[in-house]
Amino acid sequence: MLRYTLMRLGIFAGCLVVVWGLVYSEVVPRGLGASNGMWVVLLALVLSAPISFVVLRKERDRASVRIVERVDRAKANLEANRSQEDGEDEPVRARQETAAPARGQAS
């Protein structure tokens, strides 16, 4: 996941440099008033999103497989803990069930 995030940031940084160069050379408008910095960042975000979507498809798939494996492992651990707790409760439940009819007969 870290690798994918760093690759996304790299693509964004590349787009930021390209957009800044285009704005600096006045190929792309500078924005309104003092909004030049925000304009450059927003334009770089808009350009980097589809590029990342296409270029990083395989890395995104690998990251999602790792996440699914982690979730499955966590679910298995949780289920193992639940069954272990249920196993520890069985003797207590058995004693309570045998004691309940005895109490009912005494009344």
Beta strands, then each sheet from edge to edge (+ up, - down):
end
